[in-house]
Amino acid sequence: MAAPEEINSDMLSFWNGKGGHTWVARQEHTDITLTPVTDALLAFAAPRTGAV
């Protein structure tokens, strides 16, 4: 099993490299694609102000 430092190093490299740049470039598309799912999940969760 990899040490946390190794995993974090890999993730930092990914998000600070091509993976992060691709994510940012496709953010609008991802948001549009996931909007129906997000809306359905929020409706199901029925969050309320002040509710615990």
Backbone as CSV, one residue per row, in Angstrom:
resi,resn,N_x,N_y,N_z,CA_x,CA_y,CA_z,C_x,C_y,C_z
1,MET,0.852,-1.183,0.000,0.000,0.000,0.000,0.895,1.242,0.000
2,ALA,0.525,2.226,-0.779,1.308,3.454,-0.888,1.145,4.310,0.365
3,ALA,2.197,5.006,0.708,2.169,5.936,1.843,1.359,7.170,1.445
4,PRO,0.718,7.835,2.429,-0.070,9.036,2.117,0.727,10.094,1.346
5,GLU,1.996,10.227,1.668,2.817,11.225,0.980,2.932,10.911,-0.516
6,GLU,3.006,9.624,-0.842,3.095,9.222,-2.242,1.772,9.482,-2.971
7,ILE,0.668,9.157,-2.313,-0.647,9.379,-2.908,-0.868,10.872,-3.108
8,ASN,-0.575,11.656,-2.103,-0.762,13.097,-2.211,0.118,13.680,-3.305
9,SER,1.326,13.186,-3.427,2.231,13.659,-4.462,1.646,13.376,-5.844
10,ASP,1.106,12.170,-6.022,0.484,11.816,-7.300,-0.716,12.709,-7.599
11,MET,-1.546,12.946,-6.585,-2.730,13.782,-6.784,-2.340,15.231,-7.081
12,LEU,-1.349,15.735,-6.361,-0.874,17.095,-6.636,-0.370,17.219,-8.066
13,SER,0.380,16.233,-8.516,0.891,16.248,-9.890,-0.256,16.206,-10.895
14,PHE,-1.254,15.365,-10.613,-2.398,15.259,-11.517,-3.152,16.580,-11.620
15,TRP,-3.557,17.130,-10.475,-4.394,18.327,-10.483,-3.636,19.576,-10.913
16,ASN,-2.327,19.602,-10.709,-1.527,20.744,-11.153,-1.027,20.569,-12.586
17,GLY,-1.333,19.453,-13.213,-0.894,19.168,-14.575,-2.061,19.090,-15.537
18,LYS,-1.927,18.178,-16.509,-2.916,18.038,-17.574,-4.312,17.710,-17.036
19,GLY,-4.395,16.862,-16.003,-5.695,16.500,-15.446,-6.468,17.701,-14.939
20,GLY,-5.803,18.567,-14.218,-6.450,19.774,-13.702,-6.842,20.742,-14.804
21,HIS,-5.973,20.882,-15.792,-6.268,21.776,-16.917,-7.467,21.263,-17.716
22,THR,-7.536,19.939,-17.904,-8.671,19.353,-18.620,-9.958,19.558,-17.842
23,TRP,-9.904,19.350,-16.532,-11.091,19.545,-15.680,-11.621,20.973,-15.816
24,VAL,-10.720,21.948,-15.741,-11.132,23.350,-15.837,-11.708,23.652,-17.218
25,ALA,-11.073,23.144,-18.260,-11.539,23.399,-19.619,-12.927,22.808,-19.859
26,ARG,-13.252,21.704,-19.187,-14.532,21.029,-19.385,-15.547,21.318,-18.277
27,GLN,-15.241,22.239,-17.388,-16.117,22.504,-16.246,-17.537,22.863,-16.677
28,GLU,-17.680,23.753,-17.636,-19.017,24.167,-18.056,-19.804,22.967,-18.605
29,HIS,-19.167,22.156,-19.425,-19.825,20.967,-19.977,-20.235,20.010,-18.861
30,THR,-19.334,19.793,-17.908,-19.629,18.890,-16.784,-20.802,19.419,-15.964
31,ASP,-20.801,20.719,-15.696,-21.903,21.320,-14.928,-23.240,21.137,-15.648
32,ILE,-23.255,21.372,-16.954,-24.487,21.228,-17.736,-24.942,19.771,-17.731
33,THR,-24.006,18.864,-17.908,-24.325,17.435,-17.961,-24.880,16.935,-16.636
34,LEU,-24.336,17.421,-15.533,-24.732,16.922,-14.213,-25.897,17.685,-13.583
35,THR,-26.368,18.755,-14.211,-27.460,19.551,-13.640,-28.702,18.710,-13.335
36,PRO,-29.169,17.846,-14.239,-30.364,17.048,-13.898,-30.140,16.133,-12.690
37,VAL,-28.962,15.573,-12.568,-28.651,14.696,-11.437,-28.608,15.513,-10.146
38,THR,-27.930,16.646,-10.194,-27.831,17.521,-9.024,-29.213,17.970,-8.572
39,ASP,-30.035,18.388,-9.525,-31.390,18.839,-9.186,-32.205,17.718,-8.535
40,ALA,-32.104,16.505,-9.082,-32.849,15.371,-8.528,-32.361,15.022,-7.125
41,LEU,-31.054,15.047,-6.923,-30.509,14.737,-5.596,-30.909,15.781,-4.561
42,LEU,-30.880,17.042,-4.955,-31.292,18.098,-4.015,-32.769,17.986,-3.693
43,ALA,-33.597,17.681,-4.675,-35.024,17.507,-4.421,-35.261,16.328,-3.474
44,PHE,-34.524,15.239,-3.679,-34.664,14.056,-2.824,-34.194,14.353,-1.401
45,ALA,-33.087,15.089,-1.276,-32.544,15.402,0.044,-33.405,16.415,0.796
46,ALA,-34.100,17.258,0.071,-34.973,18.277,0.643,-34.303,19.065,1.769
47,PRO,-33.152,19.683,1.487,-32.466,20.433,2.555,-33.321,21.627,3.011
48,ARG,-33.201,21.919,4.304,-33.939,23.048,4.893,-32.993,23.876,5.712
49,THR,-33.177,25.152,5.733,-32.383,26.049,6.545,-32.575,25.731,8.023
50,GLY,-31.497,25.591,8.738,-31.554,25.349,10.171,-31.832,23.910,10.564
51,ALA,-32.073,23.043,9.594,-32.355,21.631,9.910,-31.051,20.913,10.238
52,VAL,-31.140,19.975,11.139,-29.952,19.205,11.527,-30.097,17.783,11.055
